[in-house]
């Protein structure tokens, strides 16, 4: 980009949604009037998924010529971010994209150059957005966990951002994401109550009246505590940032998480994302700085 950073399109693709917004990098702000979020059928064919993404992009960009914009996309792994190739498989989302060059396909459908698209891990984009938006000192070591459809983890240390990739780490009798995600919360509630709840928001709304929901969140906090303890012991952060849709229920599990960590002499401050889903959008757009 030239010396004037200008307007960049930031995109956050999660397990079941795409969220888009224009970001003014000169003013360091998200243009809220362009913010758009819509559900995507991640089990659909590759053409349908990419078509839905393009529709969302066009809804945000509106009258701005796409070939004048730079685009930053935050998307979960497994992914070759440099070349834009998806290796997501076996996670009950986006299997149809496996092996495809997403950057090229998006560029072709949007009528732009692939070089105008940058892709990065959603957790690192989230942490980058939080650091830049909140003016966190560059000398501060920070870890982040995004708690949603899946589990994202990132580290900022000595000025370097990286994906911690803990979603696939061994945990209990499986991998961490199996126990720390929306899927775990909803399936555990179903196993206990026999009622199919379709969203974290619906589960959240039942908390005060349901002993089962309270029990599910206690177990979730216990799972999260074990992982965060290991994460802190490995990275020695000065700050822990939590984001993702599950943090709408932070008051139902963070106090127990803090209590568990304190029992293990871990008092690292925990903060909830100030921007929500906008953090990953902002971080993705800032990949062009």
JOMO-V633350 format. One record per run of one state. SS is the DSSP state (~ for helix, > for strand, _ for the rest). FROM is the first residue (numbers start at 1). TO is the last residue. If there is no record, write none. Layout:
((SS	FROM	TO) (SS	FROM	TO))
This chain:
((_	1	6) (>	7	13) (_	14	16) (>	17	24) (_	25	28) (>	29	30) (_	31	31) (~	32	34) (_	35	35) (>	36	39) (_	40	45) (~	46	61) (_	62	65) (~	66	68) (_	69	69) (>	70	75) (_	76	78) (>	79	80) (_	81	84) (>	85	86) (_	87	94) (~	95	97) (_	98	100) (>	101	101) (~	102	110) (_	111	113) (~	114	116) (>	117	121) (~	122	133) (_	134	141) (>	142	147) (_	148	150) (>	151	157) (_	158	159) (>	160	163) (_	164	165) (~	166	168) (_	169	169) (>	170	171) (_	172	173) (>	174	175) (~	176	178) (_	179	181) (~	182	193) (_	194	199) (~	200	205) (_	206	206) (~	207	209) (_	210	210) (~	211	235) (_	236	238) (>	239	243) (_	244	244) (~	245	263) (_	264	269) (>	270	272) (_	273	277) (~	278	288) (_	289	289))
